[in-house]
Amino acid sequence: MDFELSPRHRQVQETARRVAREVVAPRAAAIDEEERFPEDVFAAFRDARLLGLSFPEEYGGSGDGILALSLAIEEVAKYCCASGLILLLTALPTRPILISGTEEQKRRWLPPVARGELKASFLLTEPGAGSDAANIQTTARRDGAYYVLNGMKSYASGTSDFCVVFAKTDPSAGARGVSAFIVPRDVPGFSIVKYDRKMGVKGVPTAHYQLQDARVPAENLIGGVEGKGFNTAMLTLNSVRPLVGARGVGLAEGAMTYALDYARKRHAFGGPLTDLQAIQFMFADMAIAIESSRQLVYQAGWLVDQGRFQRKDAAYLSIAKTVATETAVKVSSDALQVLGAQGYMKDHPLERHYRDARQLMIVEGTSQVQRVIISRALIEGELAYG
C-alpha cells in the first residue's frame, strides 16, 4: 500500500497550485462580486492543460484520471470554490458520454471539451425531481430520425455549448424509461428561461432550461439505446463524487490557512490568539477533519480510476463526498468564528468560503442521499467490517 502521489500526480498538483496562486487567488473576490463566469480563469486552466486531465488520451485528454483532477480542484478551491467547479464541469457532463456513449459520440464531443473549445452542462434535476431522479418528467418522443424533447431542467450550469439531457423515452417504465441525449445549445426550442440568484458559488451561473418541442437527431441518443439513461446518470454521479469532495477539502484548507495566519497576528488577552487553548483546539479539530477528508477523497479518486464506481463501491465514494463536504461547512464556519466580527465582513474571504461550502452538501447528491447509499451498502453487505 503506497500513500505517496506519483511523480505525474505531483506535477499536476504543482501546476494547479501555481495557477491557483497566480491567477485564481487575485480574482477570487471579484469573481464572487461580479457573478459572471470568469473566462480569464477558464483560459488559464486551458493554457495549463488542466481541462483535459480526466479524459483518456484517445479523446484529447492527458489520461491522468479523476484523482489528478481532484488534486487540481483541491488546489484551486483553496482560493475560489467556483473556479474549482469550472474544473469539475469538465467531467460531470462528459462522463455520461465516456461511460455509455458510442465511439462516434466520444470522438465528436469529448476532445473539444478536453481542449477547452467547448463547455458542457449536465441536465438531470427538474423543478419537481431533485434527489428523486427517477421521477423526472421531461419526455423524449421518437419522430423519424429525431427525438422531440419537452420539459424543464433546473440548477444546471448556464455557460455551455451543449448539454447532456436526461428524459423519459418511456414515461410508464420509471427509471428504466430514462434515456440520455446530447443536445447542442442552438437547437430550436431549447432555451434558458431563468438564471438563479444564489447564496454562493456565484462565478458559475446556474440556470433553468426549457425544452419545447426541441428536435434532437436520433444519433445524439447516448449509446444509441433507449432506457439506459438512469444507470448512466447514477454511474456518472458516483464517479464525480471525489471531485465534489476535492472542492470541499480545498475550501477547508484555504479557510483554515487564512484563519491561522490571522490568529498568529491578532493579539488578545496579552498575546496572539494562537496562545489560547480554546483557539488551538479549534485548529486541531480542523486539521483532523481536513486530513481525514483528504485521504478519503484521494482513495475515492483512485477507486474511480480503477473503474470501481459501480454500485458495490458506491458507499466508499459517498463516504468521501459526505465527510469532505460536511468538513468544508464546519471548518469554514469555525475559521470565520476565529476572526469574530472580522470574519463576517467581506474584507476577508471567510464569509465567501462559508457561503460556497454550503452548496457542497447539496450538489451531486445531498448528504442525506449519501447516507441512504451508505446504509443500504451496510444492510446489503456490500460494506462490511466483519
C-alpha positions as CSV (number, residue, x, y, z in Angstrom):
1,M,0.0,0.0,0.0
2,D,1.5,3.3,-1.2
3,F,0.2,6.6,0.1
4,E,2.6,8.7,-2.0
5,L,1.4,10.6,-5.0
6,S,3.1,9.6,-8.3
7,P,5.5,12.0,-9.9
8,R,2.9,12.8,-12.5
9,H,0.3,13.5,-9.8
10,R,2.7,15.8,-8.1
11,Q,3.4,17.6,-11.4
12,V,-0.4,18.2,-11.8
13,Q,-0.7,19.3,-8.2
14,E,2.2,21.8,-8.6
15,T,0.8,23.2,-11.9
16,A,-2.6,23.7,-10.4
17,R,-1.1,25.3,-7.3
18,R,0.8,27.8,-9.4
19,V,-2.3,28.7,-11.5
20,A,-4.3,28.9,-8.3
21,R,-1.9,31.3,-6.7
22,E,-1.1,33.5,-9.7
23,V,-4.4,33.6,-11.5
24,V,-7.3,32.4,-9.3
25,A,-6.4,34.0,-5.9
26,P,-6.1,37.6,-7.1
27,R,-9.5,37.2,-8.9
28,A,-11.5,35.3,-6.3
29,A,-13.3,38.1,-4.5
30,A,-14.2,39.8,-7.8
31,I,-15.5,36.6,-9.3
32,D,-17.9,36.4,-6.4
33,E,-18.9,40.0,-6.6
34,E,-19.3,40.1,-10.4
35,E,-21.4,36.9,-10.6
36,R,-20.1,36.2,-14.1
37,F,-18.2,33.2,-15.5
38,P,-14.5,34.0,-15.3
39,E,-13.3,33.4,-18.9
40,D,-9.8,34.5,-17.9
41,V,-9.6,31.8,-15.3
42,F,-11.0,29.2,-17.8
43,A,-8.3,30.3,-20.3
44,A,-5.6,29.9,-17.7
45,F,-6.8,26.4,-17.0
46,R,-6.9,25.7,-20.7
47,D,-3.3,27.0,-21.2
48,A,-2.1,24.9,-18.3
49,R,-3.8,21.8,-19.8
50,L,-5.9,21.2,-16.7
51,L,-9.2,20.9,-18.6
52,G,-8.3,17.5,-20.1
53,L,-7.0,15.8,-17.1
54,S,-9.8,13.3,-16.7
55,F,-10.1,12.4,-20.4
56,P,-8.3,9.5,-22.0
57,E,-5.6,10.4,-24.4
58,E,-7.6,8.9,-27.4
59,Y,-10.2,11.5,-26.7
60,G,-8.0,14.5,-26.5
61,G,-7.0,14.4,-22.8
62,S,-3.9,13.7,-20.9
63,G,-5.3,10.4,-19.5
64,D,-4.4,11.3,-15.9
65,G,-7.8,10.5,-14.5
66,I,-10.1,11.5,-11.7
67,L,-7.5,11.5,-8.9
68,A,-5.4,14.0,-10.9
69,L,-8.4,16.2,-11.5
70,S,-9.2,16.0,-7.8
71,L,-5.7,17.3,-6.9
72,A,-6.2,20.2,-9.3
73,I,-9.6,21.1,-7.9
74,E,-8.3,20.9,-4.4
75,E,-5.6,23.5,-5.1
76,V,-7.9,25.9,-6.9
77,A,-10.7,25.6,-4.3
78,K,-8.4,26.9,-1.6
79,Y,-9.0,30.3,-3.0
80,C,-12.2,30.1,-5.1
81,C,-14.7,27.2,-4.9
82,A,-16.4,28.5,-8.1
83,S,-13.2,28.1,-10.0
84,G,-12.9,24.6,-8.7
85,L,-16.4,23.9,-10.1
86,I,-15.2,25.0,-13.5
87,L,-12.7,22.2,-13.5
88,L,-15.3,19.7,-12.1
89,L,-17.6,20.7,-15.1
90,T,-15.1,19.2,-17.5
91,A,-16.1,15.8,-16.1
92,L,-19.7,15.9,-14.9
93,P,-21.4,16.5,-18.3
94,T,-18.9,14.4,-20.2
95,R,-18.8,11.3,-18.1
96,P,-22.2,10.1,-19.4
97,I,-20.6,10.1,-22.9
98,L,-17.4,8.5,-21.7
99,I,-19.3,5.8,-19.8
100,S,-22.1,5.0,-22.1
101,G,-21.6,6.8,-25.4
102,T,-20.8,5.3,-28.8
103,E,-17.3,5.5,-30.2
104,E,-18.5,8.2,-32.7
105,Q,-20.1,10.2,-29.9
106,K,-16.9,10.1,-27.8
107,R,-14.7,11.2,-30.7
108,R,-17.1,14.0,-31.7
109,W,-17.9,15.5,-28.3
110,L,-15.1,14.8,-25.8
111,P,-12.0,16.2,-27.5
112,P,-13.4,19.8,-27.8
113,V,-14.2,19.9,-24.1
114,A,-10.7,18.4,-23.2
115,R,-9.1,21.2,-25.3
116,G,-11.2,23.9,-23.9
117,E,-13.0,24.6,-27.1
118,L,-16.5,23.7,-25.8
119,K,-18.2,23.8,-22.5
120,A,-20.9,21.3,-21.4
121,S,-23.7,21.1,-18.8
122,F,-25.4,18.2,-17.1
123,L,-29.2,18.5,-17.1
124,L,-30.8,15.9,-14.7
125,T,-32.6,17.9,-11.9
126,E,-36.0,19.3,-12.5
127,P,-38.4,21.6,-10.6
128,G,-40.2,18.6,-9.2
129,A,-37.4,16.0,-9.3
130,G,-34.1,16.5,-7.4
131,S,-32.9,13.6,-5.3
132,D,-35.7,11.5,-6.8
133,A,-34.1,11.4,-10.2
134,A,-36.2,8.5,-11.4
135,N,-39.3,10.8,-11.2
136,I,-38.1,13.3,-13.9
137,Q,-41.0,14.5,-16.2
138,T,-39.0,15.6,-19.2
139,T,-40.0,13.4,-22.2
140,A,-38.3,12.4,-25.4
141,R,-40.6,11.1,-28.2
142,R,-39.2,9.4,-31.3
143,D,-40.2,11.1,-34.5
144,G,-38.4,9.6,-37.5
145,A,-34.8,10.5,-37.5
146,Y,-35.3,12.8,-34.4
147,Y,-36.4,12.8,-30.8
148,V,-38.7,15.6,-29.7
149,L,-37.9,16.7,-26.2
150,N,-40.2,18.6,-23.8
151,G,-39.7,19.6,-20.2
152,M,-37.9,21.8,-17.7
153,K,-34.4,21.4,-16.1
154,S,-33.1,23.2,-13.1
155,Y,-29.9,24.4,-11.4
156,A,-27.6,23.5,-14.3
157,S,-24.5,25.4,-15.4
158,G,-25.7,28.3,-17.6
159,T,-22.5,28.6,-19.6
160,S,-22.3,25.8,-22.1
161,D,-22.2,24.9,-25.8
162,F,-24.0,21.6,-25.4
163,C,-25.9,19.8,-22.7
164,V,-26.4,16.2,-21.7
165,V,-30.1,16.0,-21.0
166,F,-32.0,13.1,-19.3
167,A,-35.5,12.5,-20.4
168,K,-38.2,9.7,-20.4
169,T,-38.5,7.8,-23.6
170,D,-41.0,5.5,-21.9
171,P,-42.8,7.5,-19.1
172,S,-44.5,4.4,-17.9
173,A,-41.3,2.5,-17.1
174,G,-39.9,4.6,-14.2
175,A,-36.1,4.6,-14.0
176,R,-35.9,2.0,-16.9
177,G,-37.6,4.6,-19.1
178,V,-34.9,7.2,-18.8
179,S,-32.6,7.9,-21.7
180,A,-29.8,10.4,-22.2
181,F,-29.2,12.8,-25.1
182,I,-26.6,15.2,-26.3
183,V,-28.4,18.5,-27.0
184,P,-26.5,21.4,-28.6
185,R,-27.5,24.8,-27.2
186,D,-28.5,26.1,-30.6
187,V,-31.3,23.5,-31.1
188,P,-34.6,25.4,-31.7
189,G,-36.9,25.1,-28.7
190,F,-34.0,24.8,-26.2
191,S,-33.6,27.9,-24.1
192,I,-32.6,29.3,-20.7
193,V,-35.7,30.8,-19.1
194,K,-34.2,32.0,-15.8
195,Y,-30.8,32.4,-14.0
196,D,-30.6,31.6,-10.3
197,R,-29.9,34.1,-7.6
198,K,-27.6,32.1,-5.4
199,M,-26.1,32.2,-1.9
200,G,-22.7,31.3,-3.1
201,V,-20.5,29.8,-5.9
202,K,-21.6,32.9,-7.9
203,G,-18.8,32.6,-10.5
204,V,-20.6,29.7,-12.3
205,P,-24.1,31.0,-13.1
206,T,-26.7,28.3,-12.9
207,A,-30.0,28.3,-14.8
208,H,-33.4,26.8,-15.6
209,Y,-33.7,25.3,-19.1
210,Q,-36.8,24.8,-21.1
211,L,-37.2,22.2,-23.9
212,Q,-40.2,23.0,-26.0
213,D,-40.6,20.6,-29.0
214,A,-36.8,20.6,-29.2
215,R,-35.8,18.2,-32.1
216,V,-32.6,16.3,-31.5
217,P,-31.1,13.9,-34.0
218,A,-31.5,10.3,-33.1
219,E,-27.7,9.9,-33.4
220,N,-27.5,12.0,-30.2
221,L,-29.1,9.4,-28.1
222,I,-26.2,8.4,-25.8
223,G,-25.1,4.9,-26.5
224,G,-27.8,4.6,-29.3
225,V,-30.0,2.6,-26.9
226,E,-33.1,3.8,-25.0
227,G,-33.7,3.1,-21.3
228,K,-30.0,3.3,-20.2
229,G,-30.0,6.9,-19.0
230,F,-30.8,6.4,-15.3
231,N,-27.9,3.9,-14.9
232,T,-25.7,6.2,-16.8
233,A,-26.6,9.2,-14.5
234,M,-26.0,7.2,-11.4
235,L,-22.6,5.9,-12.5
236,T,-21.7,9.5,-13.5
237,L,-22.6,10.8,-10.1
238,N,-20.7,8.1,-8.4
239,S,-17.6,8.8,-10.5
240,V,-17.6,12.6,-9.8
241,R,-18.1,12.4,-6.0
242,P,-14.3,12.6,-5.4
243,L,-14.3,15.8,-7.4
244,V,-17.1,17.4,-5.2
245,G,-15.2,16.2,-2.2
246,A,-12.0,17.8,-3.5
247,R,-13.8,21.1,-3.7
248,G,-14.6,20.6,0.0
249,V,-11.1,19.7,1.0
250,G,-9.5,22.6,-0.8
251,L,-12.0,25.1,0.6
252,A,-11.5,23.8,4.1
253,E,-7.7,24.0,3.7
254,G,-7.9,27.5,2.4
255,A,-10.2,28.7,5.2
256,M,-8.1,27.2,7.9
257,T,-4.9,28.6,6.5
258,Y,-6.3,32.1,6.3
259,A,-7.7,31.9,9.8
260,L,-4.4,30.5,11.2
261,D,-2.4,33.3,9.7
262,Y,-4.8,35.8,11.1
263,A,-4.7,34.2,14.6
264,R,-0.9,34.4,14.7
265,K,-1.0,38.1,14.1
266,R,-4.1,39.1,16.1
267,H,-3.5,39.8,19.8
268,A,-5.9,39.5,22.6
269,F,-5.6,38.8,26.3
270,G,-1.9,39.7,26.3
271,G,-0.7,37.6,23.3
272,P,-1.6,36.2,19.9
273,L,-4.8,34.2,19.5
274,T,-2.8,31.1,18.9
275,D,-1.7,31.2,22.5
276,L,-5.2,30.5,23.6
277,Q,-6.0,26.8,24.1
278,A,-9.6,27.3,23.0
279,I,-8.4,28.5,19.6
280,Q,-5.6,25.9,19.5
281,F,-8.2,23.1,19.9
282,M,-10.4,24.6,17.1
283,F,-7.4,24.5,14.7
284,A,-6.6,20.9,15.8
285,D,-10.1,19.8,15.1
286,M,-9.9,21.5,11.7
287,A,-6.7,19.7,10.8
288,I,-8.2,16.3,12.0
289,A,-11.2,16.8,9.8
290,I,-9.2,18.0,6.8
291,E,-6.7,15.2,6.9
292,S,-9.4,12.6,7.2
293,S,-11.3,14.1,4.3
294,R,-8.3,14.4,2.1
295,Q,-7.4,10.7,2.5
296,L,-10.9,9.6,1.8
297,V,-11.1,11.8,-1.3
298,Y,-7.8,10.6,-2.7
299,Q,-8.9,7.0,-2.1
300,A,-12.2,7.7,-3.9
301,G,-10.4,9.2,-6.9
302,W,-8.1,6.2,-7.1
303,L,-11.1,3.9,-7.0
304,V,-12.8,5.6,-9.9
305,D,-9.5,5.5,-11.9
306,Q,-9.5,1.7,-11.3
307,G,-13.0,1.5,-12.8
308,R,-14.6,0.9,-9.4
309,F,-17.6,3.2,-9.4
310,Q,-20.3,0.7,-9.7
311,R,-23.0,0.0,-7.1
312,K,-20.7,-2.2,-5.0
313,D,-18.2,0.6,-4.5
314,A,-20.6,3.4,-4.3
315,A,-20.6,3.6,-0.5
316,Y,-16.9,4.5,-0.4
317,L,-17.4,7.3,-2.9
318,S,-20.4,8.5,-0.9
319,I,-18.4,8.5,2.4
320,A,-15.7,10.6,0.8
321,K,-18.2,13.1,-0.5
322,T,-20.1,13.3,2.7
323,V,-17.1,13.7,5.0
324,A,-15.3,16.2,2.8
325,T,-18.3,18.5,2.1
326,E,-19.5,18.5,5.7
327,T,-15.9,19.2,6.8
328,A,-15.9,22.2,4.4
329,V,-19.0,23.6,6.1
330,K,-17.7,23.0,9.7
331,V,-14.2,24.3,9.0
332,S,-15.3,27.4,7.1
333,S,-17.7,28.2,10.0
334,D,-15.1,27.7,12.7
335,A,-12.5,29.7,10.7
336,L,-14.9,32.5,10.4
337,Q,-15.5,32.3,14.2
338,V,-11.8,32.7,14.9
339,L,-11.9,36.1,13.2
340,G,-15.0,37.1,15.1
341,A,-16.8,40.1,13.6
342,Q,-14.0,40.5,11.1
343,G,-14.8,37.1,9.7
344,Y,-18.4,38.2,9.0
345,M,-17.1,41.0,6.8
346,K,-16.3,40.9,3.1
347,D,-12.9,42.3,3.8
348,H,-11.9,38.7,4.4
349,P,-12.7,35.6,2.3
350,L,-14.1,33.5,5.0
351,E,-17.8,34.6,4.6
352,R,-17.4,33.7,0.9
353,H,-15.9,30.3,1.8
354,Y,-18.8,29.7,4.2
355,R,-21.4,30.6,1.6
356,D,-19.7,28.5,-1.0
357,A,-19.2,25.5,1.3
358,R,-22.9,25.2,1.9
359,Q,-23.6,24.3,-1.7
360,L,-21.4,21.2,-1.5
361,M,-23.7,19.3,0.9
362,I,-26.4,19.5,-1.8
363,V,-24.9,19.1,-5.2
364,E,-24.3,15.8,-6.9
365,G,-26.3,14.1,-4.2
366,T,-27.3,15.6,-0.9
367,S,-25.7,14.4,2.4
368,Q,-28.9,12.6,3.1
369,V,-28.8,10.7,-0.2
370,Q,-25.2,9.7,0.5
371,R,-26.3,8.3,3.9
372,V,-29.1,6.3,2.1
373,I,-26.4,4.8,-0.2
374,I,-24.0,4.1,2.7
375,S,-26.7,2.5,4.9
376,R,-28.0,0.4,2.1
377,A,-24.5,-0.9,1.4
378,L,-24.2,-1.9,5.1
379,I,-27.6,-3.6,5.2
380,E,-26.9,-5.5,2.0
381,G,-23.4,-6.5,2.9
382,E,-21.6,-4.5,0.3
383,L,-19.9,-2.6,3.1
384,A,-18.9,-4.9,5.9
385,Y,-16.4,-4.9,8.8
386,G,-16.6,-8.4,10.0
